[in-house]
Amino acid sequence: MIMRFLLWEKYVIFITIVSTQVILAWLSCLPIKDLIEAKVVHELLCSMVERSDTVLLGPNNQYLPKIVSVFAEVLFMCIVSSKVVRTL
């Protein structure tokens, strides 16, 4: 629980400092292919969407299509990787 709090505190500080351009650059790098990194990064994306982060969503939700595209790609990668594991 303490670790979660520390991560959340760092996250809040991170969002406070980061400019819109950095968020957009980060969003353009998604989805992440490395499984270890992907879990952390995509969880961060999910939590930002859950709280309707205005910087992430952009004015008039203009970045929402990119976010939905990232979620679709992540879901597709999960489905494909689980089918590959089942066939082995």
C-alpha positions in Angstrom: 0.0 0.0 0.0 2.8 2.4 0.8 4.5 1.6 -2.5 1.3 2.4 -4.4 1.0 5.7 -2.5 4.6 6.6 -3.4 4.0 5.8 -7.1 0.8 7.9 -7.0 2.6 10.8 -5.5 5.3 10.6 -8.1 2.6 10.4 -10.8 0.9 13.5 -9.6 4.2 15.4 -9.5 5.0 14.1 -13.0 1.7 15.3 -14.4 2.1 18.6 -12.8 5.5 19.3 -14.3 5.0 17.7 -17.7 3.8 19.9 -20.6 1.2 19.1 -23.2 3.9 18.5 -25.8 5.5 15.8 -23.7 2.2 14.0 -23.1 1.5 14.0 -26.8 5.0 12.7 -27.6 4.5 10.0 -25.1 1.1 9.1 -26.5 2.5 8.9 -30.0 5.0 6.2 -28.8 2.1 3.9 -27.6 1.5 1.0 -27.5 4.7 -0.3 -26.0 5.8 -3.7 -27.3 8.1 -4.7 -24.4 5.8 -6.7 -22.0 7.4 -5.5 -18.8 7.4 -1.8 -19.8 4.0 -2.1 -21.4 2.2 -3.2 -18.2 3.3 -0.1 -16.3 2.9 2.4 -19.2 -0.6 1.1 -20.2 -1.8 1.1 -16.6 -0.7 4.7 -16.4 -2.7 5.4 -19.6 -5.7 3.6 -18.2 -5.6 5.6 -15.0 -5.3 8.9 -16.9 -8.3 8.0 -19.0 -10.3 6.9 -16.0 -9.8 10.3 -14.4 -10.6 12.1 -17.6 -7.2 13.8 -17.8 -7.8 16.9 -19.8 -4.2 17.2 -21.0 -4.2 13.6 -22.3 -7.7 13.8 -23.9 -7.0 17.3 -25.4 -9.4 20.0 -26.2 -12.8 18.6 -27.3 -11.3 15.1 -26.7 -9.3 15.4 -29.9 -6.8 12.8 -28.9 -9.5 10.2 -28.0 -9.2 8.4 -31.3 -5.5 7.8 -30.7 -6.2 6.5 -27.2 -8.9 4.1 -28.5 -6.5 3.0 -31.2 -3.8 2.2 -28.5 -6.3 0.2 -26.4 -7.4 -1.7 -29.5 -3.8 -2.6 -30.4 -3.0 -3.7 -26.8 -6.2 -5.8 -26.8 -5.3 -7.4 -30.1 -1.7 -8.1 -28.9 -3.1 -9.9 -25.9 -5.5 -12.0 -27.9 -2.8 -13.0 -30.4 -0.3 -13.8 -27.7 -2.8 -15.9 -25.8 -3.7 -17.9 -29.0 0.0 -18.5 -29.7 0.6 -19.8 -26.1 -2.5 -22.1 -26.5 -1.2 -23.6 -29.7 2.2 -24.4 -28.3 
